[in-house]
Amino acid sequence: MRSPREFGYPFKMSISSRVARPLLASVFITSGLDAFRHPEAKVKAAEAVTRPLTARFDALPDDTVALVRFNAGVQVAAGTLLALGKFRRLAALALIGSIIPTTYAGHRFWEEVDDEKKTQQQIHFLKNLGLLGGLILAATDTEGAPSTTWRVRRRAQGASTASRRAFHRLDEVASKEASKAADVASRLLSSGTDMTNTLLAKAEDYLPTS
């Protein structure tokens, strides 16, 4: 099995990734900065997520404003790392952990009564799902390098090939040794037969004749 690098993919994939990552990260950096500066505007929507979490985990602060700013800080920091291509997988995973509760809290279209607002919230909800898909791709992007699954499979195939070669080698050696042993046994048997015939012939010389 050949590596993707052998087919000339890395250069094209690297260029597309370097362009796509900043575009994807820009929305998180912008929205994160806005939420950090104006957390009060998002407190009411955020309580749909923060209240159950603070009730379940005592370590979390009850201050929703602080939680909103913390989430905004994660978006800015992880978005910046993703845009720069630094720790991109960790940054993408951090943004995934941020966008899921943010989407659930901020775009609950199923609770809207007004059709126009419901439609707008549905659009934002689906937009965030699209961003989530982009983050998943960013988290699994190998930039043309073989994936972990490919490397494990390749090593397993190499080990299997080495095992088969070793088995065939042992089989050949065993066959040769068995052949040598059979030849030695045949010679010993032939020698034993000749010796027996010689002893019998000598013994007949000492037997009385009738």
Buried (B, 14 or more C-beta within 10 A) or exposed (E): EEBBBEEEBBEEBBEEBEEBBBEBBEBBBEBBBBBBEEBEEBBEBBBBBBEEEBEEEEEBEEBBBEBBBBBBBBBBBBBBBBBBBEEBEEBBBBBBBBBBBBBBBBBBBEEBEEEEEBEBBBEBBEEBEEBBEBBEEBBEBBBBBBEEEBEEEBEEEEEEEEEEEEEEEEEEEEEEEEEEEEEEEEEEEEEEEEEEEEEEEEEEEEEEEE
